[in-house]
Amino acid sequence: MSLFGVAFTNPFLWFGLLAAGIPFLIHLLTKRTPVNIYFPTIRFLKSAKANQSSLHRIRHLLLLALRTLIVLLVLAAFLKPVFQSGALVAGENRNRRTASILILDTSLSMGHSLSGVSPLSRAKVAANKVLDDLGGEDLANVILAAAQPTVALDEPKSNRYQLTREIEKANPTLEFADIDAAIGMALGQLENLDSYAKEIHFISDFQRTNWASVKFGVIPESVKTVFLSVADERTANTAIVETLLDPSAPAGAEK
């Protein structure tokens, strides 16, 4: 539930708003009933009594306001408000079911292991974490990005077990990944799911050869994109970009 750009993650606790009336009820129960006592005509006593009544009334109103504020603050804590940015407020995506497509990079660089754990191994952990964070009614699918991307299921489903099995079976290929083709496949999977908040998760080491020319502009603004890097930070940012032969042709004895 969202109100004025604030989402409440425990909206079922709104009934606790009734508790805000408890201080007012206490105020009524503890309110003193005046007792009429007949004195001789003494205007100074009447004046003093009037002053004391005004101060007493103000004090009780302040206590009532303070008690009500405390109850509302406790209720707000249990409602767990989350201040949303403009992008999240649009469409109230947090309150909608989600359809997520995971594009898992299986290109050659994902198999390179510097510390004993390959980027693909870390990518599998990250992909399973995304699936675990989805709700029971959310849909998901996995695309293995290679020269020819392959999709785990015919359409996004809530079957996490089958997707987890496909993720675990993924192996690095000896080829580059066609990310544009994977994006096109992901958009096709999401095309008819207008009642869902749509997301595409890119899980990769983001090696330049695969990603430098990717056309992200084809992704509509209504589709949220998430980039999860599994690159080893200790890997040097180097590559072989050109080879030269010196001499350009072997000499007679070198043939």
TORMILO-135264 format. One record per residue: residue number from 1; residue in one letter; x, y, z of N, C-alpha, C in turn. Coordinates in steps of 0.2 Angstrom, whole numbers, m for minus. Layout:
BEGIN
{NUM; 'A'; {X; Y; Z}; {X; Y; Z}; {X; Y; Z}}
...
***
This chain:
BEGIN
{1; 'M'; {4; m6; 0}; {0; 0; 0}; {4; 6; 0}}
{2; 'S'; {3; 11; m4}; {7; 17; m5}; {2; 23; m3}}
{3; 'L'; {5; 28; 0}; {2; 34; 2}; {7; 40; 2}}
{4; 'F'; {5; 45; m3}; {10; 51; m3}; {17; 49; m4}}
{5; 'G'; {18; 44; m9}; {25; 42; m10}; {28; 38; m5}}
{6; 'V'; {24; 35; 0}; {27; 31; 5}; {24; 24; 5}}
{7; 'A'; {27; 19; 4}; {25; 12; 4}; {25; 9; 11}}
{8; 'F'; {20; 6; 13}; {19; 2; 19}; {20; m5; 18}}
{9; 'T'; {25; m8; 21}; {27; m15; 19}; {22; m20; 24}}
{10; 'N'; {19; m17; 29}; {15; m21; 33}; {8; m18; 33}}
{11; 'P'; {4; m17; 27}; {m2; m13; 27}; {m7; m17; 31}}
{12; 'F'; {m7; m23; 32}; {m12; m26; 36}; {m13; m24; 43}}
{13; 'L'; {m8; m20; 46}; {m8; m18; 52}; {m11; m11; 53}}
{14; 'W'; {m15; m9; 48}; {m18; m2; 48}; {m24; m2; 53}}
{15; 'F'; {m26; m8; 55}; {m32; m8; 60}; {m29; m6; 66}}
{16; 'G'; {m22; m5; 67}; {m20; m3; 73}; {m21; 5; 74}}
{17; 'L'; {m23; 8; 69}; {m25; 15; 69}; {m30; 16; 75}}
{18; 'L'; {m34; 11; 76}; {m40; 12; 81}; {m37; 13; 88}}
{19; 'A'; {m30; 11; 89}; {m27; 12; 95}; {m26; 19; 97}}
{20; 'A'; {m26; 23; 91}; {m25; 30; 92}; {m30; 33; 96}}
{21; 'G'; {m36; 30; 97}; {m42; 32; 101}; {m41; 31; 108}}
{22; 'I'; {m36; 27; 110}; {m36; 25; 117}; {m34; 31; 121}}
{23; 'P'; {m29; 35; 120}; {m28; 41; 124}; {m34; 45; 125}}
{24; 'F'; {m38; 46; 120}; {m44; 50; 120}; {m49; 47; 125}}
{25; 'L'; {m50; 40; 125}; {m54; 37; 129}; {m52; 37; 137}}
{26; 'I'; {m45; 37; 138}; {m42; 38; 144}; {m44; 45; 147}}
{27; 'H'; {m43; 50; 142}; {m44; 56; 144}; {m52; 57; 147}}
{28; 'L'; {m56; 54; 143}; {m63; 55; 145}; {m65; 51; 152}}
{29; 'L'; {m61; 45; 153}; {m62; 42; 159}; {m59; 45; 165}}
{30; 'T'; {m54; 49; 164}; {m50; 52; 170}; {m52; 59; 171}}
{31; 'K'; {m57; 61; 166}; {m59; 68; 167}; {m63; 69; 173}}
{32; 'R'; {m61; 74; 177}; {m65; 76; 183}; {m71; 79; 182}}
{33; 'T'; {m76; 76; 186}; {m83; 79; 186}; {m83; 85; 191}}
{34; 'P'; {m85; 91; 189}; {m85; 96; 194}; {m91; 95; 199}}
{35; 'V'; {m89; 97; 205}; {m94; 96; 211}; {m96; 104; 213}}
{36; 'N'; {m102; 105; 213}; {m104; 111; 215}; {m104; 112; 223}}
{37; 'I'; {m100; 117; 225}; {m100; 119; 232}; {m102; 126; 233}}
{38; 'Y'; {m107; 127; 237}; {m109; 134; 238}; {m106; 138; 243}}
{39; 'F'; {m102; 143; 241}; {m99; 147; 246}; {m102; 154; 246}}
{40; 'P'; {m101; 158; 251}; {m103; 165; 250}; {m100; 168; 244}}
{41; 'T'; {m103; 174; 243}; {m100; 178; 237}; {m93; 180; 238}}
{42; 'I'; {m88; 176; 235}; {m81; 178; 236}; {m78; 178; 229}}
{43; 'R'; {m77; 184; 226}; {m75; 184; 219}; {m68; 182; 218}}
{44; 'F'; {m64; 182; 223}; {m57; 180; 222}; {m56; 173; 222}}
{45; 'L'; {m60; 169; 226}; {m60; 162; 225}; {m63; 160; 218}}
{46; 'K'; {m68; 163; 216}; {m70; 161; 209}; {m65; 163; 204}}
{47; 'S'; {m61; 168; 204}; {m56; 170; 199}; {m50; 165; 200}}
{48; 'A'; {m48; 163; 206}; {m43; 158; 206}; {m45; 151; 203}}
{49; 'K'; {m51; 149; 205}; {m54; 143; 202}; {m54; 143; 194}}
{50; 'A'; {m56; 149; 192}; {m56; 149; 184}; {m49; 148; 181}}
{51; 'N'; {m44; 152; 184}; {m37; 151; 182}; {m34; 144; 182}}
{52; 'Q'; {m36; 141; 188}; {m34; 134; 189}; {m37; 129; 184}}
{53; 'S'; {m43; 130; 182}; {m47; 126; 178}; {m44; 127; 171}}
{54; 'S'; {m42; 133; 169}; {m39; 134; 162}; {m32; 130; 161}}
{55; 'L'; {m28; 131; 167}; {m22; 128; 166}; {m23; 120; 166}}
{56; 'H'; {m27; 118; 170}; {m29; 110; 171}; {m31; 108; 164}}
{57; 'R'; {m35; 112; 160}; {m38; 110; 154}; {m32; 109; 149}}
{58; 'I'; {m28; 114; 149}; {m22; 115; 144}; {m18; 109; 145}}
{59; 'R'; {m16; 107; 151}; {m12; 102; 153}; {m14; 95; 150}}
{60; 'H'; {m21; 94; 151}; {m24; 88; 149}; {m24; 87; 142}}
{61; 'L'; {m25; 93; 138}; {m25; 93; 131}; {m18; 91; 128}}
{62; 'L'; {m13; 94; 131}; {m6; 92; 129}; {m4; 85; 131}}
{63; 'L'; {m6; 82; 136}; {m5; 75; 138}; {m9; 71; 133}}
{64; 'L'; {m15; 73; 131}; {m19; 69; 126}; {m15; 69; 119}}
{65; 'A'; {m13; 75; 117}; {m9; 75; 111}; {m3; 71; 111}}
{66; 'L'; {1; 71; 116}; {7; 67; 117}; {6; 60; 117}}
{67; 'R'; {1; 58; 121}; {m1; 51; 121}; {m3; 48; 114}}
{68; 'T'; {m7; 52; 110}; {m9; 50; 104}; {m3; 50; 99}}
{69; 'L'; {1; 55; 99}; {7; 55; 95}; {11; 48; 96}}
{70; 'I'; {12; 46; 102}; {16; 40; 104}; {13; 34; 101}}
{71; 'V'; {7; 34; 101}; {3; 28; 98}; {4; 28; 91}}
{72; 'L'; {3; 34; 87}; {4; 34; 80}; {11; 32; 78}}
{73; 'L'; {16; 34; 82}; {23; 33; 80}; {25; 25; 81}}
{74; 'V'; {22; 22; 86}; {23; 15; 87}; {19; 11; 81}}
{75; 'L'; {13; 14; 79}; {10; 11; 73}; {14; 11; 67}}
{76; 'A'; {17; 17; 66}; {21; 19; 60}; {27; 14; 60}}
{77; 'A'; {30; 12; 66}; {36; 8; 66}; {34; 1; 64}}
{78; 'F'; {28; m1; 66}; {25; m8; 64}; {23; m8; 56}}
{79; 'L'; {21; m3; 54}; {19; m3; 47}; {25; m3; 42}}
{80; 'K'; {31; m1; 45}; {37; m1; 41}; {37; 3; 34}}
{81; 'P'; {36; 9; 35}; {36; 14; 29}; {42; 14; 25}}
{82; 'V'; {42; 14; 18}; {47; 15; 14}; {46; 21; 9}}
{83; 'F'; {51; 25; 10}; {50; 31; 5}; {52; 29; m2}}
{84; 'Q'; {48; 30; m7}; {49; 28; m13}; {52; 34; m18}}
{85; 'S'; {56; 32; m23}; {58; 37; m28}; {53; 37; m33}}
{86; 'G'; {53; 42; m37}; {48; 43; m42}; {48; 37; m47}}
{87; 'A'; {53; 34; m48}; {53; 28; m53}; {49; 22; m50}}
{88; 'L'; {50; 22; m43}; {46; 16; m40}; {39; 18; m39}}
{89; 'V'; {37; 24; m38}; {30; 26; m36}; {26; 24; m43}}
{90; 'A'; {29; 26; m49}; {25; 25; m55}; {23; 18; m55}}
{91; 'G'; {16; 17; m56}; {13; 10; m56}; {13; 7; m50}}
{92; 'E'; {16; 9; m44}; {16; 6; m38}; {18; m2; m39}}
{93; 'N'; {24; m2; m42}; {27; m9; m44}; {28; m13; m38}}
{94; 'R'; {29; m10; m32}; {30; m14; m26}; {24; m18; m24}}
{95; 'N'; {18; m16; m26}; {12; m19; m24}; {9; m24; m30}}
{96; 'R'; {13; m24; m35}; {11; m28; m41}; {15; m35; m41}}
{97; 'R'; {13; m40; m44}; {16; m46; m45}; {22; m44; m50}}
{98; 'T'; {27; m48; m50}; {33; m46; m54}; {35; m52; m59}}
{99; 'A'; {36; m50; m65}; {39; m55; m70}; {46; m53; m71}}
{100; 'S'; {51; m58; m69}; {58; m57; m70}; {61; m61; m75}}
{101; 'I'; {65; m59; m79}; {69; m63; m84}; {76; m62; m82}}
{102; 'L'; {80; m67; m81}; {87; m67; m79}; {91; m69; m85}}
{103; 'I'; {95; m65; m87}; {100; m66; m93}; {106; m68; m90}}
{104; 'L'; {108; m74; m90}; {114; m77; m87}; {120; m78; m93}}
{105; 'D'; {125; m74; m92}; {130; m74; m97}; {134; m81; m96}}
{106; 'T'; {135; m84; m102}; {139; m91; m102}; {144; m90; m107}}
{107; 'S'; {147; m84; m109}; {152; m84; m114}; {159; m86; m111}}
{108; 'L'; {164; m86; m115}; {170; m89; m113}; {173; m86; m107}}
{109; 'S'; {173; m79; m106}; {176; m76; m101}; {173; m78; m94}}
{110; 'M'; {167; m80; m94}; {164; m82; m88}; {167; m89; m85}}
{111; 'G'; {171; m92; m89}; {174; m98; m86}; {181; m97; m83}}
{112; 'H'; {183; m91; m84}; {190; m89; m82}; {190; m89; m74}}
{113; 'S'; {195; m93; m71}; {195; m93; m64}; {202; m91; m62}}
{114; 'L'; {202; m85; m58}; {208; m82; m55}; {209; m85; m48}}
{115; 'S'; {204; m85; m44}; {205; m87; m37}; {202; m93; m35}}
{116; 'G'; {201; m98; m41}; {198; m104; m39}; {190; m104; m40}}
{117; 'V'; {187; m99; m41}; {180; m98; m42}; {178; m94; m48}}
{118; 'S'; {175; m97; m53}; {174; m94; m59}; {168; m89; m58}}
{119; 'P'; {168; m84; m63}; {162; m79; m63}; {156; m83; m64}}
{120; 'L'; {156; m88; m68}; {150; m92; m69}; {147; m95; m62}}
{121; 'S'; {152; m97; m58}; {150; m100; m52}; {146; m95; m47}}
{122; 'R'; {149; m89; m47}; {146; m83; m44}; {140; m81; m47}}
{123; 'A'; {139; m81; m53}; {133; m79; m57}; {127; m84; m55}}
{124; 'K'; {129; m91; m54}; {124; m95; m52}; {121; m94; m45}}
{125; 'V'; {126; m92; m41}; {123; m90; m34}; {119; m84; m34}}
{126; 'A'; {121; m79; m38}; {117; m72; m39}; {110; m74; m42}}
{127; 'A'; {110; m78; m47}; {104; m80; m50}; {99; m83; m45}}
{128; 'N'; {102; m88; m41}; {97; m91; m37}; {95; m86; m31}}
{129; 'K'; {99; m81; m29}; {97; m76; m24}; {91; m72; m27}}
{130; 'V'; {91; m70; m34}; {86; m67; m37}; {79; m71; m36}}
{131; 'L'; {80; m77; m38}; {74; m81; m38}; {71; m82; m31}}
{132; 'D'; {76; m83; m26}; {74; m83; m19}; {70; m77; m16}}
{133; 'D'; {72; m71; m19}; {69; m65; m17}; {62; m64; m20}}
{134; 'L'; {60; m68; m25}; {53; m67; m28}; {48; m69; m23}}
{135; 'G'; {42; m67; m24}; {36; m69; m21}; {33; m75; m24}}
{136; 'G'; {29; m78; m20}; {25; m84; m22}; {21; m84; m29}}
{137; 'E'; {19; m78; m30}; {15; m77; m36}; {19; m73; m42}}
{138; 'D'; {25; m72; m40}; {29; m69; m46}; {31; m74; m51}}
{139; 'L'; {33; m72; m57}; {35; m76; m62}; {42; m75; m64}}
{140; 'A'; {45; m80; m67}; {52; m79; m68}; {54; m84; m74}}
{141; 'N'; {60; m82; m77}; {62; m87; m83}; {70; m85; m83}}
{142; 'V'; {74; m90; m86}; {81; m89; m86}; {83; m90; m94}}
{143; 'I'; {87; m85; m96}; {90; m86; m103}; {97; m86; m102}}
{144; 'L'; {100; m92; m105}; {107; m93; m105}; {110; m89; m111}}
{145; 'A'; {114; m84; m110}; {116; m80; m116}; {123; m83; m119}}
{146; 'A'; {123; m85; m125}; {128; m88; m128}; {128; m85; m136}}
{147; 'A'; {131; m88; m140}; {131; m86; m147}; {124; m86; m150}}
{148; 'Q'; {120; m92; m147}; {113; m93; m148}; {110; m94; m142}}
{149; 'P'; {107; m88; m139}; {104; m89; m132}; {98; m94; m132}}
{150; 'T'; {98; m97; m126}; {93; m102; m125}; {89; m101; m119}}
{151; 'V'; {82; m102; m119}; {78; m100; m113}; {76; m107; m110}}
{152; 'A'; {76; m106; m103}; {74; m112; m99}; {67; m115; m100}}
{153; 'L'; {62; m110; m100}; {55; m112; m100}; {52; m108; m106}}
{154; 'D'; {46; m111; m109}; {43; m108; m114}; {40; m101; m113}}
{155; 'E'; {39; m100; m106}; {36; m94; m104}; {38; m93; m97}}
{156; 'P'; {37; m87; m94}; {39; m86; m87}; {34; m90; m82}}
{157; 'K'; {36; m93; m77}; {32; m97; m73}; {35; m96; m66}}
{158; 'S'; {31; m99; m61}; {33; m98; m54}; {36; m105; m52}}
{159; 'N'; {38; m109; m57}; {42; m115; m55}; {49; m114; m54}}
{160; 'R'; {51; m112; m48}; {58; m110; m46}; {62; m117; m46}}
{161; 'Y'; {60; m122; m45}; {64; m128; m45}; {67; m130; m52}}
{162; 'Q'; {63; m129; m57}; {65; m131; m64}; {70; m126; m66}}
{163; 'L'; {69; m119; m64}; {74; m114; m66}; {81; m115; m62}}
{164; 'T'; {80; m117; m56}; {86; m118; m52}; {91; m124; m55}}
{165; 'R'; {87; m129; m58}; {91; m135; m61}; {94; m132; m67}}
{166; 'E'; {91; m128; m71}; {94; m126; m77}; {100; m121; m76}}
{167; 'I'; {99; m117; m71}; {105; m113; m69}; {111; m117; m67}}
{168; 'E'; {110; m123; m63}; {115; m127; m61}; {119; m131; m66}}
{169; 'K'; {115; m132; m72}; {117; m136; m77}; {121; m131; m82}}
{170; 'A'; {121; m125; m81}; {124; m120; m86}; {132; m121; m86}}
{171; 'N'; {135; m121; m92}; {142; m122; m92}; {145; m116; m97}}
{172; 'P'; {151; m114; m96}; {154; m108; m100}; {155; m111; m107}}
{173; 'T'; {153; m107; m112}; {154; m110; m119}; {161; m107; m122}}
{174; 'L'; {163; m109; m128}; {169; m107; m131}; {168; m101; m136}}
{175; 'E'; {163; m97; m135}; {160; m92; m139}; {158; m86; m136}}
{176; 'F'; {157; m81; m140}; {154; m74; m137}; {147; m75; m135}}
{177; 'A'; {144; m70; m132}; {137; m70; m130}; {134; m65; m134}}
{178; 'D'; {128; m67; m138}; {124; m62; m141}; {119; m59; m137}}
{179; 'I'; {121; m53; m133}; {117; m50; m128}; {110; m47; m131}}
{180; 'D'; {111; m44; m137}; {105; m41; m141}; {100; m46; m142}}
{181; 'A'; {102; m52; m144}; {97; m58; m146}; {94; m60; m139}}
{182; 'A'; {98; m60; m134}; {95; m62; m127}; {90; m57; m125}}
{183; 'I'; {91; m50; m126}; {87; m45; m124}; {80; m46; m128}}
{184; 'G'; {81; m47; m135}; {75; m48; m139}; {71; m54; m136}}
{185; 'M'; {74; m59; m134}; {70; m65; m132}; {67; m63; m125}}
{186; 'A'; {70; m59; m121}; {68; m57; m114}; {61; m53; m115}}
{187; 'L'; {62; m48; m120}; {56; m44; m121}; {50; m48; m124}}
{188; 'G'; {52; m53; m128}; {46; m57; m130}; {43; m61; m125}}
{189; 'Q'; {47; m63; m120}; {44; m67; m114}; {39; m62; m110}}
{190; 'L'; {41; m56; m110}; {37; m51; m105}; {32; m47; m109}}
{191; 'E'; {31; m48; m115}; {27; m44; m120}; {19; m44; m117}}
{192; 'N'; {17; m50; m115}; {10; m50; m114}; {8; m51; m106}}
{193; 'L'; {13; m48; m102}; {12; m49; m95}; {11; m41; m92}}
{194; 'D'; {6; m38; m95}; {5; m31; m93}; {3; m30; m86}}
{195; 'S'; {0; m35; m83}; {m2; m34; m76}; {3; m35; m71}}
{196; 'Y'; {9; m37; m74}; {15; m38; m69}; {20; m32; m70}}
{197; 'A'; {24; m31; m64}; {30; m27; m65}; {35; m31; m68}}
{198; 'K'; {38; m28; m74}; {43; m32; m78}; {50; m30; m76}}
{199; 'E'; {54; m35; m76}; {61; m34; m74}; {66; m38; m78}}
{200; 'I'; {71; m36; m80}; {77; m40; m83}; {83; m39; m79}}
{201; 'H'; {86; m45; m77}; {92; m45; m73}; {97; m48; m77}}
{202; 'F'; {103; m44; m78}; {109; m45; m82}; {114; m48; m77}}
{203; 'I'; {116; m54; m78}; {121; m57; m73}; {127; m59; m77}}
{204; 'S'; {133; m55; m76}; {138; m56; m80}; {145; m53; m77}}
{205; 'D'; {150; m55; m81}; {157; m51; m79}; {157; m45; m83}}
{206; 'F'; {153; m44; m88}; {152; m38; m92}; {159; m37; m95}}
{207; 'Q'; {161; m42; m98}; {168; m42; m102}; {166; m37; m109}}
{208; 'R'; {171; m33; m110}; {169; m28; m115}; {167; m30; m122}}
{209; 'T'; {170; m36; m124}; {169; m38; m131}; {161; m40; m132}}
{210; 'N'; {158; m42; m126}; {151; m44; m127}; {147; m38; m126}}
{211; 'W'; {149; m33; m122}; {144; m28; m119}; {145; m21; m123}}
{212; 'A'; {150; m20; m126}; {152; m13; m128}; {147; m11; m133}}
{213; 'S'; {144; m15; m137}; {139; m13; m143}; {132; m15; m141}}
{214; 'V'; {130; m17; m135}; {124; m19; m134}; {119; m13; m134}}
{215; 'K'; {113; m14; m138}; {108; m9; m139}; {103; m9; m133}}
{216; 'F'; {104; m6; m127}; {100; m6; m122}; {94; m2; m123}}
{217; 'G'; {94; 3; m128}; {89; 7; m130}; {82; 4; m132}}
{218; 'V'; {83; m2; m134}; {77; m6; m136}; {72; m8; m130}}
{219; 'I'; {75; m7; m124}; {71; m9; m118}; {67; m4; m116}}
{220; 'P'; {60; m5; m116}; {55; 0; m114}; {57; 3; m107}}
{221; 'E'; {55; 9; m106}; {56; 12; m99}; {52; 8; m94}}
{222; 'S'; {46; 5; m96}; {42; 1; m91}; {45; m5; m88}}
{223; 'V'; {51; m7; m91}; {54; m13; m89}; {60; m11; m85}}
{224; 'K'; {61; m13; m79}; {66; m12; m75}; {72; m16; m76}}
{225; 'T'; {78; m13; m77}; {84; m17; m78}; {89; m17; m72}}
{226; 'V'; {91; m23; m71}; {96; m24; m65}; {102; m27; m67}}
{227; 'F'; {108; m24; m66}; {114; m26; m68}; {118; m29; m62}}
{228; 'L'; {120; m36; m62}; {123; m39; m57}; {130; m41; m59}}
{229; 'S'; {135; m38; m57}; {142; m40; m59}; {145; m45; m55}}
{230; 'V'; {148; m51; m58}; {151; m56; m54}; {158; m57; m56}}
{231; 'A'; {161; m51; m59}; {168; m51; m61}; {173; m51; m55}}
{232; 'D'; {178; m54; m56}; {183; m54; m51}; {187; m48; m51}}
{233; 'E'; {187; m44; m45}; {189; m37; m45}; {197; m37; m46}}
{234; 'R'; {200; m43; m44}; {207; m43; m45}; {210; m45; m52}}
{235; 'T'; {205; m46; m56}; {207; m48; m63}; {209; m41; m67}}
{236; 'A'; {215; m42; m70}; {218; m36; m73}; {213; m34; m79}}
{237; 'N'; {212; m28; m80}; {208; m25; m86}; {213; m25; m92}}
{238; 'T'; {215; m31; m95}; {219; m31; m101}; {216; m36; m106}}
{239; 'A'; {218; m36; m112}; {216; m40; m117}; {221; m40; m123}}
{240; 'I'; {221; m45; m127}; {225; m45; m133}; {221; m42; m139}}
{241; 'V'; {222; m36; m141}; {218; m33; m146}; {222; m33; m153}}
{242; 'E'; {228; m35; m153}; {232; m35; m160}; {238; m39; m159}}
{243; 'T'; {240; m42; m165}; {246; m46; m165}; {250; m44; m171}}
{244; 'L'; {257; m43; m170}; {261; m41; m176}; {267; m46; m177}}
{245; 'L'; {268; m48; m183}; {274; m52; m184}; {280; m48; m186}}
{246; 'D'; {286; m50; m183}; {292; m46; m184}; {297; m51; m185}}
{247; 'P'; {300; m53; m191}; {298; m50; m197}; {291; m52; m200}}
{248; 'S'; {288; m49; m204}; {281; m51; m207}; {281; m57; m210}}
{249; 'A'; {287; m59; m213}; {287; m66; m216}; {294; m69; m214}}
{250; 'P'; {293; m76; m212}; {299; m79; m210}; {305; m79; m215}}
{251; 'A'; {311; m78; m212}; {317; m79; m217}; {318; m86; m219}}
{252; 'G'; {323; m86; m224}; {324; m93; m227}; {325; m98; m222}}
{253; 'A'; {330; m97; m217}; {331; m103; m212}; {326; m104; m207}}
{254; 'E'; {321; m99; m207}; {316; m99; m202}; {310; m103; m204}}
{255; 'K'; {310; m105; m211}; {304; m108; m214}; {303; m115; m211}}
***
